[in-house]
Amino acid sequence: MRCDHVNEVRDVPPRTPRGCEECLKTGSRWVHLRLCRSCGHVGCCDSSPNRHATKHFHATRHPIVTSFEPGEDWSWCYVDEAEVDVDV
């Protein structure tokens, strides 16, 4: 699938490299982490209790996240609901 949102991807540093930004503030737990490729927000995945990565998308409309898990190299576009290739 073609995704025009990859044009919005930035090489951004993670704002909270140790974990989910909101979970760290509240003491919650997470399963896996996602990095917003627009602003560097680190949020927890949809398998986590709070689903902060998806909540961040709904609040900001930043379209693409990349897995922030060691050894994983994939990205997801929320708008197109598809895995996308990101080369930054």
PDB file with SEQRES, HELIX, SHEET and CRYST1 records, atoms N, CA, C and O in Angstrom:
SEQRES   1 A   88  MET ARG CYS ASP HIS VAL ASN GLU VAL ARG ASP VAL PRO          
SEQRES   2 A   88  PRO ARG THR PRO ARG GLY CYS GLU GLU CYS LEU LYS THR          
SEQRES   3 A   88  GLY SER ARG TRP VAL HIS LEU ARG LEU CYS ARG SER CYS          
SEQRES   4 A   88  GLY HIS VAL GLY CYS CYS ASP SER SER PRO ASN ARG HIS          
SEQRES   5 A   88  ALA THR LYS HIS PHE HIS ALA THR ARG HIS PRO ILE VAL          
SEQRES   6 A   88  THR SER PHE GLU PRO GLY GLU ASP TRP SER TRP CYS TYR          
SEQRES   7 A   88  VAL ASP GLU ALA GLU VAL ASP VAL ASP VAL                      
HELIX    1 AA1 ASP A    4  GLU A    8  5                                   5    
HELIX    2 AA2 GLU A   21  THR A   26  1                                   6    
HELIX    3 AA3 HIS A   52  THR A   60  1                                   9    
SHEET    1 AA1 5 VAL A  42  CYS A  44  0                                        
SHEET    2 AA1 5 LEU A  33  CYS A  36 -1                                        
SHEET    3 AA1 5 ILE A  64  SER A  67 -1                                        
SHEET    4 AA1 5 SER A  75  CYS A  77 -1                                        
SHEET    5 AA1 5 ALA A  82  VAL A  84 -1                                        
CRYST1    1.000    1.000    1.000  90.00  90.00  90.00 P 1           1          
ATOM      1  N   MET A   1       0.839  -1.187   0.000  1.00  0.00           N  
ATOM      2  CA  MET A   1       0.000   0.000   0.000  1.00  0.00           C  
ATOM      3  C   MET A   1       0.883   1.249   0.000  1.00  0.00           C  
ATOM      4  O   MET A   1       1.904   1.302   0.686  1.00  0.00           O  
ATOM      5  N   ARG A   2       0.487   2.217  -0.755  1.00  0.00           N  
ATOM      6  CA  ARG A   2       1.196   3.502  -0.802  1.00  0.00           C  
ATOM      7  C   ARG A   2       0.666   4.396   0.325  1.00  0.00           C  
ATOM      8  O   ARG A   2      -0.541   4.501   0.542  1.00  0.00           O  
ATOM      9  N   CYS A   3       1.596   5.033   1.029  1.00  0.00           N  
ATOM     10  CA  CYS A   3       1.227   5.921   2.126  1.00  0.00           C  
ATOM     11  C   CYS A   3       1.927   7.255   1.941  1.00  0.00           C  
ATOM     12  O   CYS A   3       3.153   7.331   2.007  1.00  0.00           O  
ATOM     13  N   ASP A   4       1.156   8.301   1.710  1.00  0.00           N  
ATOM     14  CA  ASP A   4       1.730   9.633   1.525  1.00  0.00           C  
ATOM     15  C   ASP A   4       2.193  10.266   2.838  1.00  0.00           C  
ATOM     16  O   ASP A   4       2.880  11.287   2.829  1.00  0.00           O  
ATOM     17  N   HIS A   5       1.818   9.661   3.960  1.00  0.00           N  
ATOM     18  CA  HIS A   5       2.189  10.227   5.253  1.00  0.00           C  
ATOM     19  C   HIS A   5       3.668  10.020   5.590  1.00  0.00           C  
ATOM     20  O   HIS A   5       4.185  10.666   6.501  1.00  0.00           O  
ATOM     21  N   VAL A   6       4.352   9.131   4.870  1.00  0.00           N  
ATOM     22  CA  VAL A   6       5.784   8.945   5.143  1.00  0.00           C  
ATOM     23  C   VAL A   6       6.561  10.228   4.878  1.00  0.00           C  
ATOM     24  O   VAL A   6       7.674  10.386   5.381  1.00  0.00           O  
ATOM     25  N   ASN A   7       6.000  11.139   4.103  1.00  0.00           N  
ATOM     26  CA  ASN A   7       6.640  12.442   3.869  1.00  0.00           C  
ATOM     27  C   ASN A   7       6.705  13.280   5.141  1.00  0.00           C  
ATOM     28  O   ASN A   7       7.489  14.226   5.219  1.00  0.00           O  
ATOM     29  N   GLU A   8       5.891  12.942   6.137  1.00  0.00           N  
ATOM     30  CA  GLU A   8       5.845  13.689   7.393  1.00  0.00           C  
ATOM     31  C   GLU A   8       6.803  13.135   8.447  1.00  0.00           C  
ATOM     32  O   GLU A   8       6.933  13.714   9.525  1.00  0.00           O  
ATOM     33  N   VAL A   9       7.469  12.030   8.149  1.00  0.00           N  
ATOM     34  CA  VAL A   9       8.370  11.389   9.109  1.00  0.00           C  
ATOM     35  C   VAL A   9       9.600  12.258   9.344  1.00  0.00           C  
ATOM     36  O   VAL A   9      10.199  12.786   8.407  1.00  0.00           O  
ATOM     37  N   ARG A  10       9.957  12.391  10.608  1.00  0.00           N  
ATOM     38  CA  ARG A  10      11.146  13.146  11.008  1.00  0.00           C  
ATOM     39  C   ARG A  10      12.076  12.224  11.793  1.00  0.00           C  
ATOM     40  O   ARG A  10      11.627  11.266  12.424  1.00  0.00           O  
ATOM     41  N   ASP A  11      13.359  12.517  11.750  1.00  0.00           N  
ATOM     42  CA  ASP A  11      14.340  11.795  12.549  1.00  0.00           C  
ATOM     43  C   ASP A  11      14.384  12.478  13.910  1.00  0.00           C  
ATOM     44  O   ASP A  11      15.228  13.341  14.153  1.00  0.00           O  
ATOM     45  N   VAL A  12      13.477  12.089  14.790  1.00  0.00           N  
ATOM     46  CA  VAL A  12      13.311  12.763  16.079  1.00  0.00           C  
ATOM     47  C   VAL A  12      13.860  11.907  17.214  1.00  0.00           C  
ATOM     48  O   VAL A  12      13.728  10.683  17.188  1.00  0.00           O  
ATOM     49  N   PRO A  13      14.471  12.537  18.203  1.00  0.00           N  
ATOM     50  CA  PRO A  13      14.913  11.774  19.368  1.00  0.00           C  
ATOM     51  C   PRO A  13      13.724  11.458  20.264  1.00  0.00           C  
ATOM     52  O   PRO A  13      12.777  12.242  20.324  1.00  0.00           O  
ATOM     53  N   PRO A  14      13.752  10.331  20.957  1.00  0.00           N  
ATOM     54  CA  PRO A  14      12.660  10.010  21.883  1.00  0.00           C  
ATOM     55  C   PRO A  14      12.634  10.988  23.056  1.00  0.00           C  
ATOM     56  O   PRO A  14      13.672  11.295  23.642  1.00  0.00           O  
ATOM     57  N   ARG A  15      11.448  11.469  23.389  1.00  0.00           N  
ATOM     58  CA  ARG A  15      11.317  12.417  24.505  1.00  0.00           C  
ATOM     59  C   ARG A  15      11.537  11.724  25.846  1.00  0.00           C  
ATOM     60  O   ARG A  15      12.027  12.345  26.790  1.00  0.00           O  
ATOM     61  N   THR A  16      11.184  10.453  25.939  1.00  0.00           N  
ATOM     62  CA  THR A  16      11.398   9.670  27.165  1.00  0.00           C  
ATOM     63  C   THR A  16      12.002   8.327  26.767  1.00  0.00           C  
ATOM     64  O   THR A  16      11.265   7.359  26.578  1.00  0.00           O  
ATOM     65  N   PRO A  17      13.320   8.246  26.635  1.00  0.00           N  
ATOM     66  CA  PRO A  17      13.957   7.029  26.146  1.00  0.00           C  
ATOM     67  C   PRO A  17      13.835   5.824  27.086  1.00  0.00           C  
ATOM     68  O   PRO A  17      14.164   4.705  26.694  1.00  0.00           O  
ATOM     69  N   ARG A  18      13.367   6.040  28.319  1.00  0.00           N  
ATOM     70  CA  ARG A  18      13.257   4.931  29.271  1.00  0.00           C  
ATOM     71  C   ARG A  18      11.885   4.265  29.278  1.00  0.00           C  
ATOM     72  O   ARG A  18      11.712   3.230  29.922  1.00  0.00           O  
ATOM     73  N   GLY A  19      10.901   4.839  28.571  1.00  0.00           N  
ATOM     74  CA  GLY A  19       9.584   4.214  28.579  1.00  0.00           C  
ATOM     75  C   GLY A  19       8.486   5.152  28.126  1.00  0.00           C  
ATOM     76  O   GLY A  19       8.742   6.255  27.644  1.00  0.00           O  
ATOM     77  N   CYS A  20       7.255   4.688  28.291  1.00  0.00           N  
ATOM     78  CA  CYS A  20       6.071   5.454  27.892  1.00  0.00           C  
ATOM     79  C   CYS A  20       5.985   6.732  28.719  1.00  0.00           C  
ATOM     80  O   CYS A  20       6.035   6.697  29.948  1.00  0.00           O  
ATOM     81  N   GLU A  21       5.858   7.845  28.034  1.00  0.00           N  
ATOM     82  CA  GLU A  21       5.848   9.158  28.690  1.00  0.00           C  
ATOM     83  C   GLU A  21       4.775   9.260  29.772  1.00  0.00           C  
ATOM     84  O   GLU A  21       5.065   9.670  30.896  1.00  0.00           O  
ATOM     85  N   GLU A  22       3.550   8.894  29.444  1.00  0.00           N  
ATOM     86  CA  GLU A  22       2.449   9.009  30.399  1.00  0.00           C  
ATOM     87  C   GLU A  22       2.531   7.951  31.499  1.00  0.00           C  
ATOM     88  O   GLU A  22       2.253   8.249  32.660  1.00  0.00           O  
ATOM     89  N   CYS A  23       2.909   6.726  31.149  1.00  0.00           N  
ATOM     90  CA  CYS A  23       3.007   5.661  32.151  1.00  0.00           C  
ATOM     91  C   CYS A  23       4.096   5.969  33.180  1.00  0.00           C  
ATOM     92  O   CYS A  23       3.935   5.666  34.362  1.00  0.00           O  
ATOM     93  N   LEU A  24       5.192   6.564  32.739  1.00  0.00           N  
ATOM     94  CA  LEU A  24       6.247   6.948  33.677  1.00  0.00           C  
ATOM     95  C   LEU A  24       5.734   7.981  34.674  1.00  0.00           C  
ATOM     96  O   LEU A  24       6.126   7.957  35.841  1.00  0.00           O  
ATOM     97  N   LYS A  25       4.864   8.886  34.233  1.00  0.00           N  
ATOM     98  CA  LYS A  25       4.317   9.914  35.116  1.00  0.00           C  
ATOM     99  C   LYS A  25       3.331   9.343  36.129  1.00  0.00           C  
ATOM    100  O   LYS A  25       3.260   9.805  37.268  1.00  0.00           O  
ATOM    101  N   THR A  26       2.560   8.319  35.697  1.00  0.00           N  
ATOM    102  CA  THR A  26       1.501   7.789  36.558  1.00  0.00           C  
ATOM    103  C   THR A  26       1.881   6.501  37.278  1.00  0.00           C  
ATOM    104  O   THR A  26       1.139   6.034  38.142  1.00  0.00           O  
ATOM    105  N   GLY A  27       3.020   5.929  36.934  1.00  0.00           N  
ATOM    106  CA  GLY A  27       3.429   4.672  37.549  1.00  0.00           C  
ATOM    107  C   GLY A  27       2.744   3.458  36.944  1.00  0.00           C  
ATOM    108  O   GLY A  27       2.729   2.387  37.551  1.00  0.00           O  
ATOM    109  N   SER A  28       2.177   3.614  35.751  1.00  0.00           N  
ATOM    110  CA  SER A  28       1.512   2.500  35.061  1.00  0.00           C  
ATOM    111  C   SER A  28       2.532   1.619  34.368  1.00  0.00           C  
ATOM    112  O   SER A  28       3.708   1.970  34.263  1.00  0.00           O  
ATOM    113  N   ARG A  29       2.073   0.482  33.901  1.00  0.00           N  
ATOM    114  CA  ARG A  29       2.952  -0.442  33.184  1.00  0.00           C  
ATOM    115  C   ARG A  29       2.603  -0.445  31.707  1.00  0.00           C  
ATOM    116  O   ARG A  29       1.528   0.000  31.307  1.00  0.00           O  
ATOM    117  N   TRP A  30       3.534  -0.956  30.896  1.00  0.00           N  
ATOM    118  CA  TRP A  30       3.301  -1.064  29.462  1.00  0.00           C  
ATOM    119  C   TRP A  30       3.819  -2.396  28.978  1.00  0.00           C  
ATOM    120  O   TRP A  30       4.575  -3.071  29.676  1.00  0.00           O  
ATOM    121  N   VAL A  31       3.404  -2.778  27.761  1.00  0.00           N  
ATOM    122  CA  VAL A  31       3.842  -4.029  27.144  1.00  0.00           C  
ATOM    123  C   VAL A  31       4.950  -3.742  26.132  1.00  0.00           C  
ATOM    124  O   VAL A  31       6.057  -4.267  26.254  1.00  0.00           O  
ATOM    125  N   HIS A  32       4.651  -2.911  25.136  1.00  0.00           N  
ATOM    126  CA  HIS A  32       5.624  -2.519  24.111  1.00  0.00           C  
ATOM    127  C   HIS A  32       5.527  -1.015  23.896  1.00  0.00           C  
ATOM    128  O   HIS A  32       4.531  -0.383  24.248  1.00  0.00           O  
ATOM    129  N   LEU A  33       6.585  -0.455  23.309  1.00  0.00           N  
ATOM    130  CA  LEU A  33       6.645   0.995  23.116  1.00  0.00           C  
ATOM    131  C   LEU A  33       6.657   1.371  21.644  1.00  0.00           C  
ATOM    132  O   LEU A  33       7.153   0.623  20.802  1.00  0.00           O  
ATOM    133  N   ARG A  34       6.102   2.544  21.344  1.00  0.00           N  
ATOM    134  CA  ARG A  34       6.053   3.098  19.995  1.00  0.00           C  
ATOM    135  C   ARG A  34       6.586   4.524  20.027  1.00  0.00           C  
ATOM    136  O   ARG A  34       6.323   5.266  20.974  1.00  0.00           O  
ATOM    137  N   LEU A  35       7.334   4.909  18.996  1.00  0.00           N  
ATOM    138  CA  LEU A  35       7.914   6.238  18.878  1.00  0.00           C  
ATOM    139  C   LEU A  35       7.171   7.025  17.803  1.00  0.00           C  
ATOM    140  O   LEU A  35       7.122   6.601  16.648  1.00  0.00           O  
ATOM    141  N   CYS A  36       6.596   8.160  18.170  1.00  0.00           N  
ATOM    142  CA  CYS A  36       5.943   9.038  17.191  1.00  0.00           C  
ATOM    143  C   CYS A  36       7.020   9.651  16.306  1.00  0.00           C  
ATOM    144  O   CYS A  36       7.965  10.261  16.806  1.00  0.00           O  
ATOM    145  N   ARG A  37       6.881   9.493  15.007  1.00  0.00           N  
ATOM    146  CA  ARG A  37       7.893   9.983  14.075  1.00  0.00           C  
ATOM    147  C   ARG A  37       7.671  11.438  13.678  1.00  0.00           C  
ATOM    148  O   ARG A  37       8.360  11.950  12.796  1.00  0.00           O  
ATOM    149  N   SER A  38       6.720  12.107  14.318  1.00  0.00           N  
ATOM    150  CA  SER A  38       6.533  13.542  14.106  1.00  0.00           C  
ATOM    151  C   SER A  38       7.172  14.355  15.221  1.00  0.00           C  
ATOM    152  O   SER A  38       7.769  15.400  14.965  1.00  0.00           O  
ATOM    153  N   CYS A  39       7.048  13.873  16.479  1.00  0.00           N  
ATOM    154  CA  CYS A  39       7.480  14.707  17.610  1.00  0.00           C  
ATOM    155  C   CYS A  39       8.368  13.999  18.628  1.00  0.00           C  
ATOM    156  O   CYS A  39       8.917  14.658  19.511  1.00  0.00           O  
ATOM    157  N   GLY A  40       8.529  12.677  18.535  1.00  0.00           N  
ATOM    158  CA  GLY A  40       9.380  11.962  19.480  1.00  0.00           C  
ATOM    159  C   GLY A  40       8.667  11.449  20.713  1.00  0.00           C  
ATOM    160  O   GLY A  40       9.314  10.930  21.623  1.00  0.00           O  
ATOM    161  N   HIS A  41       7.346  11.581  20.768  1.00  0.00           N  
ATOM    162  CA  HIS A  41       6.582  11.031  21.894  1.00  0.00           C  
ATOM    163  C   HIS A  41       6.782   9.524  21.937  1.00  0.00           C  
ATOM    164  O   HIS A  41       6.715   8.857  20.905  1.00  0.00           O  
ATOM    165  N   VAL A  42       7.028   8.988  23.125  1.00  0.00           N  
ATOM    166  CA  VAL A  42       7.107   7.539  23.312  1.00  0.00           C  
ATOM    167  C   VAL A  42       5.855   7.121  24.068  1.00  0.00           C  
ATOM    168  O   VAL A  42       5.603   7.582  25.182  1.00  0.00           O  
ATOM    169  N   GLY A  43       5.071   6.237  23.446  1.00  0.00           N  
ATOM    170  CA  GLY A  43       3.828   5.778  24.057  1.00  0.00           C  
ATOM    171  C   GLY A  43       3.739   4.267  24.034  1.00  0.00           C  
ATOM    172  O   GLY A  43       4.448   3.594  23.286  1.00  0.00           O  
ATOM    173  N   CYS A  44       2.854   3.750  24.869  1.00  0.00           N  
ATOM    174  CA  CYS A  44       2.679   2.302  24.948  1.00  0.00           C  
ATOM    175  C   CYS A  44       1.702   1.812  23.875  1.00  0.00           C  
ATOM    176  O   CYS A  44       0.842   2.557  23.404  1.00  0.00           O  
ATOM    177  N   CYS A  45       1.860   0.545  23.507  1.00  0.00           N  
ATOM    178  CA  CYS A  45       1.098  -0.063  22.411  1.00  0.00           C  
ATOM    179  C   CYS A  45      -0.338  -0.379  22.821  1.00  0.00           C  
ATOM    180  O   CYS A  45      -0.724  -0.192  23.975  1.00  0.00           O  
ATOM    181  N   ASP A  46      -1.110  -0.854  21.868  1.00  0.00           N  
ATOM    182  CA  ASP A  46      -2.513  -1.177  22.122  1.00  0.00           C  
ATOM    183  C   ASP A  46      -2.694  -2.431  22.971  1.00  0.00           C  
ATOM    184  O   ASP A  46      -3.802  -2.681  23.446  1.00  0.00           O  
ATOM    185  N   SER A  47      -1.646  -3.228  23.178  1.00  0.00           N  
ATOM    186  CA  SER A  47      -1.724  -4.358  24.097  1.00  0.00           C  
ATOM    187  C   SER A  47      -1.496  -3.924  25.539  1.00  0.00           C  
ATOM    188  O   SER A  47      -1.723  -4.700  26.468  1.00  0.00           O  
ATOM    189  N   SER A  48      -1.050  -2.697  25.725  1.00  0.00           N  
ATOM    190  CA  SER A  48      -0.831  -2.137  27.060  1.00  0.00           C  
ATOM    191  C   SER A  48      -2.159  -1.614  27.609  1.00  0.00           C  
ATOM    192  O   SER A  48      -3.049  -1.256  26.838  1.00  0.00           O  
ATOM    193  N   PRO A  49      -2.295  -1.570  28.933  1.00  0.00           N  
ATOM    194  CA  PRO A  49      -3.569  -1.135  29.520  1.00  0.00           C  
ATOM    195  C   PRO A  49      -4.024   0.258  29.081  1.00  0.00           C  
ATOM    196  O   PRO A  49      -5.225   0.485  28.935  1.00  0.00           O  
ATOM    197  N   ASN A  50      -3.104   1.190  28.870  1.00  0.00           N  
ATOM    198  CA  ASN A  50      -3.504   2.575  28.609  1.00  0.00           C  
ATOM    199  C   ASN A  50      -3.447   3.015  27.152  1.00  0.00           C  
ATOM    200  O   ASN A  50      -3.995   4.064  26.812  1.00  0.00           O  
ATOM    201  N   ARG A  51      -2.807   2.253  26.293  1.00  0.00           N  
ATOM    202  CA  ARG A  51      -2.776   2.533  24.848  1.00  0.00           C  
ATOM    203  C   ARG A  51      -2.391   3.980  24.526  1.00  0.00           C  
ATOM    204  O   ARG A  51      -3.056   4.637  23.726  1.00  0.00           O  
ATOM    205  N   HIS A  52      -1.326   4.468  25.145  1.00  0.00           N  
ATOM    206  CA  HIS A  52      -0.948   5.877  25.002  1.00  0.00           C  
ATOM    207  C   HIS A  52      -0.473   6.260  23.608  1.00  0.00           C  
ATOM    208  O   HIS A  52      -0.646   7.413  23.212  1.00  0.00           O  
ATOM    209  N   ALA A  53       0.117   5.347  22.853  1.00  0.00           N  
ATOM    210  CA  ALA A  53       0.549   5.702  21.489  1.00  0.00           C  
ATOM    211  C   ALA A  53      -0.667   6.047  20.626  1.00  0.00           C  
ATOM    212  O   ALA A  53      -0.654   7.043  19.903  1.00  0.00           O  
ATOM    213  N   THR A  54      -1.705   5.234  20.700  1.00  0.00           N  
ATOM    214  CA  THR A  54      -2.918   5.497  19.929  1.00  0.00           C  
ATOM    215  C   THR A  54      -3.625   6.757  20.441  1.00  0.00           C  
ATOM    216  O   THR A  54      -4.143   7.543  19.647  1.00  0.00           O  
ATOM    217  N   LYS A  55      -3.647   6.949  21.748  1.00  0.00           N  
ATOM    218  CA  LYS A  55      -4.256   8.170  22.305  1.00  0.00           C  
ATOM    219  C   LYS A  55      -3.502   9.409  21.815  1.00  0.00           C  
ATOM    220  O   LYS A  55      -4.110  10.441  21.533  1.00  0.00           O  
ATOM    221  N   HIS A  56      -2.179   9.298  21.718  1.00  0.00           N  
ATOM    222  CA  HIS A  56      -1.377  10.417  21.200  1.00  0.00           C  
ATOM    223  C   HIS A  56      -1.766  10.721  19.751  1.00  0.00           C  
ATOM    224  O   HIS A  56      -1.896  11.885  19.373  1.00  0.00           O  
ATOM    225  N   PHE A  57      -1.949   9.676  18.943  1.00  0.00           N  
ATOM    226  CA  PHE A  57      -2.379   9.890  17.558  1.00  0.00           C  
ATOM    227  C   PHE A  57      -3.725  10.622  17.512  1.00  0.00           C  
ATOM    228  O   PHE A  57      -3.879  11.585  16.760  1.00  0.00           O  
ATOM    229  N   HIS A  58      -4.687  10.179  18.301  1.00  0.00           N  
ATOM    230  CA  HIS A  58      -6.010  10.810  18.276  1.00  0.00           C  
ATOM    231  C   HIS A  58      -5.954  12.265  18.749  1.00  0.00           C  
ATOM    232  O   HIS A  58      -6.725  13.100  18.276  1.00  0.00           O  
ATOM    233  N   ALA A  59      -5.057  12.568  19.668  1.00  0.00           N  
ATOM    234  CA  ALA A  59      -4.943  13.935  20.178  1.00  0.00           C  
ATOM    235  C   ALA A  59      -4.183  14.857  19.227  1.00  0.00           C  
ATOM    236  O   ALA A  59      -4.467  16.053  19.168  1.00  0.00           O  
ATOM    237  N   THR A  60      -3.215  14.307  18.479  1.00  0.00           N  
ATOM    238  CA  THR A  60      -2.327  15.152  17.666  1.00  0.00           C  
ATOM    239  C   THR A  60      -2.487  14.965  16.170  1.00  0.00           C  
ATOM    240  O   THR A  60      -2.141  15.851  15.388  1.00  0.00           O  
ATOM    241  N   ARG A  61      -3.009  13.817  15.770  1.00  0.00           N  
ATOM    242  CA  ARG A  61      -3.105  13.406  14.353  1.00  0.00           C  
ATOM    243  C   ARG A  61      -1.721  13.171  13.736  1.00  0.00           C  
ATOM    244  O   ARG A  61      -1.593  13.184  12.512  1.00  0.00           O  
ATOM    245  N   HIS A  62      -0.688  12.960  14.550  1.00  0.00           N  
ATOM    246  CA  HIS A  62       0.628  12.570  14.023  1.00  0.00           C  
ATOM    247  C   HIS A  62       0.480  11.140  13.497  1.00  0.00           C  
ATOM    248  O   HIS A  62       0.175  10.234  14.273  1.00  0.00           O  
ATOM    249  N   PRO A  63       0.689  10.921  12.202  1.00  0.00           N  
ATOM    250  CA  PRO A  63       0.243   9.677  11.577  1.00  0.00           C  
ATOM    251  C   PRO A  63       1.100   8.434  11.795  1.00  0.00           C  
ATOM    252  O   PRO A  63       0.557   7.329  11.796  1.00  0.00           O  
ATOM    253  N   ILE A  64       2.415   8.565  11.981  1.00  0.00           N  
ATOM    254  CA  ILE A  64       3.274   7.378  11.917  1.00  0.00           C  
ATOM    255  C   ILE A  64       4.050   7.164  13.204  1.00  0.00           C  
ATOM    256  O   ILE A  64       4.634   8.089  13.768  1.00  0.00           O  
ATOM    257  N   VAL A  65       4.038   5.906  13.652  1.00  0.00           N  
ATOM    258  CA  VAL A  65       4.862   5.469  14.774  1.00  0.00           C  
ATOM    259  C   VAL A  65       5.800   4.377  14.290  1.00  0.00           C  
ATOM    260  O   VAL A  65       5.514   3.663  13.330  1.00  0.00           O  
ATOM    261  N   THR A  66       6.926   4.268  14.977  1.00  0.00           N  
ATOM    262  CA  THR A  66       7.883   3.200  14.731  1.00  0.00           C  
ATOM    263  C   THR A  66       8.021   2.412  16.021  1.00  0.00           C  
ATOM    264  O   THR A  66       7.984   2.987  17.109  1.00  0.00           O  
ATOM    265  N   SER A  67       8.178   1.105  15.910  1.00  0.00           N  
ATOM    266  CA  SER A  67       8.404   0.309  17.112  1.00  0.00           C  
ATOM    267  C   SER A  67       9.629   0.844  17.831  1.00  0.00           C  
ATOM    268  O   SER A  67      10.644   1.151  17.206  1.00  0.00           O  
ATOM    269  N   PHE A  68       9.524   0.953  19.148  1.00  0.00           N  
ATOM    270  CA  PHE A  68      10.635   1.415  19.973  1.00  0.00           C  
ATOM    271  C   PHE A  68      11.188   0.250  20.794  1.00  0.00           C  
ATOM    272  O   PHE A  68      11.751   0.435  21.873  1.00  0.00           O  
ATOM    273  N   GLU A  69      11.010  -0.957  20.249  1.00  0.00           N  
ATOM    274  CA  GLU A  69      11.493  -2.170  20.897  1.00  0.00           C  
ATOM    275  C   GLU A  69      12.822  -2.597  20.284  1.00  0.00           C  
ATOM    276  O   GLU A  69      12.980  -2.548  19.064  1.00  0.00           O  
ATOM    277  N   PRO A  70      13.776  -3.012  21.109  1.00  0.00           N  
ATOM    278  CA  PRO A  70      15.067  -3.483  20.578  1.00  0.00           C  
ATOM    279  C   PRO A  70      14.877  -4.622  19.579  1.00  0.00           C  
ATOM    280  O   PRO A  70      14.129  -5.566  19.831  1.00  0.00           O  
ATOM    281  N   GLY A  71      15.560  -4.520  18.451  1.00  0.00           N  
ATOM    282  CA  GLY A  71      15.508  -5.567  17.436  1.00  0.00           C  
ATOM    283  C   GLY A  71      14.327  -5.489  16.486  1.00  0.00           C  
ATOM    284  O   GLY A  71      14.253  -6.275  15.541  1.00  0.00           O  
ATOM    285  N   GLU A  72      13.408  -4.572  16.707  1.00  0.00           N  
ATOM    286  CA  GLU A  72      12.259  -4.426  15.811  1.00  0.00           C  
ATOM    287  C   GLU A  72      12.477  -3.224  14.905  1.00  0.00           C  
ATOM    288  O   GLU A  72      12.950  -2.175  15.343  1.00  0.00           O  
ATOM    289  N   ASP A  73      12.123  -3.394  13.629  1.00  0.00           N  
ATOM    290  CA  ASP A  73      12.332  -2.334  12.648  1.00  0.00           C  
ATOM    291  C   ASP A  73      11.106  -2.245  11.747  1.00  0.00           C  
ATOM    292  O   ASP A  73      11.149  -2.671  10.593  1.00  0.00           O  
ATOM    293  N   TRP A  74      10.011  -1.693  12.272  1.00  0.00           N  
ATOM    294  CA  TRP A  74       8.800  -1.522  11.478  1.00  0.00           C  
ATOM    295  C   TRP A  74       8.089  -0.250  11.925  1.00  0.00           C  
ATOM    296  O   TRP A  74       8.285   0.240  13.037  1.00  0.00           O  
ATOM    297  N   SER A  75       7.262   0.265  11.030  1.00  0.00           N  
ATOM    298  CA  SER A  75       6.489   1.480  11.309  1.00  0.00           C  
ATOM    299  C   SER A  75       5.046   1.267  10.886  1.00  0.00           C  
ATOM    300  O   SER A  75       4.751   0.423  10.040  1.00  0.00           O  
ATOM    301  N   TRP A  76       4.153   2.039  11.485  1.00  0.00           N  
ATOM    302  CA  TRP A  76       2.720   1.912  11.258  1.00  0.00           C  
ATOM    303  C   TRP A  76       2.115   3.287  11.018  1.00  0.00           C  
ATOM    304  O   TRP A  76       2.421   4.246  11.727  1.00  0.00           O  
ATOM    305  N   CYS A  77       1.251   3.371  10.011  1.00  0.00           N  
ATOM    306  CA  CYS A  77       0.503   4.597   9.755  1.00  0.00           C  
ATOM    307  C   CYS A  77      -0.909   4.410  10.304  1.00  0.00           C  
ATOM    308  O   CYS A  77      -1.656   3.548   9.841  1.00  0.00           O  
ATOM    309  N   TYR A  78      -1.265   5.224  11.291  1.00  0.00           N  
ATOM    310  CA  TYR A  78      -2.608   5.150  11.870  1.00  0.00           C  
ATOM    311  C   TYR A  78      -3.671   5.566  10.862  1.00  0.00           C  
ATOM    312  O   TYR A  78      -4.754   4.982  10.837  1.00  0.00           O  
ATOM    313  N   VAL A  79      -3.383   6.552  10.042  1.00  0.00           N  
ATOM    314  CA  VAL A  79      -4.376   7.057   9.092  1.00  0.00           C  
ATOM    315  C   VAL A  79      -4.731   5.988   8.060  1.00  0.00           C  
ATOM    316  O   VAL A  79      -5.908   5.728   7.807  1.00  0.00           O  
ATOM    317  N   ASP A  80      -3.703   5.369   7.465  1.00  0.00           N  
ATOM    318  CA  ASP A  80      -3.928   4.354   6.434  1.00  0.00           C  
ATOM    319  C   ASP A  80      -4.120   2.955   7.006  1.00  0.00           C  
ATOM    320  O   ASP A  80      -4.453   2.022   6.275  1.00  0.00           O  
ATOM    321  N   GLU A  81      -3.909   2.809   8.319  1.00  0.00           N  
ATOM    322  CA  GLU A  81      -4.002   1.512   8.983  1.00  0.00           C  
ATOM    323  C   GLU A  81      -3.184   0.461   8.273  1.00  0.00           C  
ATOM    324  O   GLU A  81      -3.678  -0.606   7.908  1.00  0.00           O  
ATOM    325  N   ALA A  82      -1.882   0.798   8.082  1.00  0.00           N  
ATOM    326  CA  ALA A  82      -1.013  -0.083   7.332  1.00  0.00           C  
ATOM    327  C   ALA A  82       0.430   0.054   7.817  1.00  0.00           C  
ATOM    328  O   ALA A  82       0.848   1.116   8.279  1.00  0.00           O  
ATOM    329  N   GLU A  83       1.180  -1.046   7.702  1.00  0.00           N  
ATOM    330  CA  GLU A  83       2.605  -1.000   7.943  1.00  0.00           C  
ATOM    331  C   GLU A  83       3.258  -0.262   6.778  1.00  0.00           C  
ATOM    332  O   GLU A  83       2.885  -0.467   5.623  1.00  0.00           O  
ATOM    333  N   VAL A  84       4.231   0.595   7.079  1.00  0.00           N  
ATOM    334  CA  VAL A  84       4.860   1.416   6.050  1.00  0.00           C  
ATOM    335  C   VAL A  84       6.372   1.320   6.168  1.00  0.00           C  
ATOM    336  O   VAL A  84       6.907   1.027   7.237  1.00  0.00           O  
ATOM    337  N   ASP A  85       7.062   1.573   5.039  1.00  0.00           N  
ATOM    338  CA  ASP A  85       8.509   1.633   5.018  1.00  0.00           C  
ATOM    339  C   ASP A  85       8.944   3.062   5.299  1.00  0.00           C  
ATOM    340  O   ASP A  85       8.521   3.999   4.621  1.00  0.00           O  
ATOM    341  N   VAL A  86       9.788   3.215   6.301  1.00  0.00           N  
ATOM    342  CA  VAL A  86      10.279   4.534   6.688  1.00  0.00           C  
ATOM    343  C   VAL A  86      11.799   4.513   6.594  1.00  0.00           C  
ATOM    344  O   VAL A  86      12.463   3.739   7.284  1.00  0.00           O  
ATOM    345  N   ASP A  87      12.338   5.362   5.742  1.00  0.00           N  
ATOM    346  CA  ASP A  87      13.787   5.462   5.585  1.00  0.00           C  
ATOM    347  C   ASP A  87      14.238   6.863   5.944  1.00  0.00           C  
ATOM    348  O   ASP A  87      14.266   7.756   5.097  1.00  0.00           O  
ATOM    349  N   VAL A  88      14.593   7.049   7.215  1.00  0.00           N  
ATOM    350  CA  VAL A  88      15.102   8.356   7.654  1.00  0.00           C  
ATOM    351  C   VAL A  88      16.406   8.124   8.359  1.00  0.00           C  
ATOM    352  O   VAL A  88      17.035   9.075   8.824  1.00  0.00           O  
TER     353      VAL A  88                                                      
END                                                                             
